[in-house]
Amino acid sequence: MPPDADVLDTVQGVTKSAIRRLCRRGGVKRISGLMYEEVRGVVTLFLKDVLHDTVLYTENARRKTVSALDVVYALKRRGHHLYGF
């Protein structure tokens, strides 16, 4: 199995119903069929960027284990504040 196959399986794991729930929470009443693949692409790009920053924080601290604060700082760097950690 090629290395990207795991990523593709994971992205397809963002199910149609999960995307629909997110849209409903955002106030969307009707969803085009083409939107599902677009949302999967956006989610993939967002996660790659956040994970890249998270790994940078972890490596900079000379650790091999990612901590919750690494993720919080990576999200904060991107302008998404997460409270409670």
N, C-alpha and C positions, 0 to 999 in steps of 0.2 A: 504494500500500500504506500503510495507516495506521501511525503510529509504534509502536503497541503490537503490531503483527503480528510484528515482529522479536523482541520479548520472548516472545511466545507460541511462535514457532518454536524459540527457544532453550530454553524450558522443556520443550517436547515433546522436545527433544534429550536430556533425561535419560531414557534408555530404560528399558524395563521390566527388561531384563537388568542394567543398571547399578544400579537400585534393588534388585533381587534380590541382587546381589553385596554391596551395602552391608548389607543385612539379614542375609545369611549371616555376614558378618564380625562383626556385632553379636550373633550367636548365635540368630537367629530361624530356626525350622525350617519354618514354614508361613506363607504370606502371603495375606491376603484380596485379592480383586480390586479392592476399593474403596480399598485402601491406596496404590496407585500414584499416583492423583490427589492424595491427601492429602499424600504425600511430596513430590510436585512443588510443591504449594502452600507447604509448609514450607521447602523449598529456595529457592524464589523469595523468600519473606519474609526468610530469613536473608541471602541474597545482597544484597537491596536495602538492608538495614540495614548490612551490612559495607561495601558500596560507598559508601553515603552518608557513613559515617565516614571512609573512605579519601579521598574527594574533599575532605572538610573538612580533613584533614591536609595534603593537597596544596595546597589554596588558601591555607591558613594560612601555608605556607612560601613563598607567592608563586611557585609553579611551575605549569607546565602539564602536566608529565609526571609520572605516578604512579610512585613508586619502590616497590621491594619492601618497604622499611621502613614505608612508609605503610600497606600492607596488614597487615603484622605488628603495627603499633601499633593499627590498627582492630580486629584480632582480639583483641589483648590487652585492649583496652578492653571488649570483650564477654565476657571471661573465657575465651577460647580461646587458650592460649599455643602459639606455633609456634616451635620451636627450629631453629637452623641458619642463621638469617639475621642 
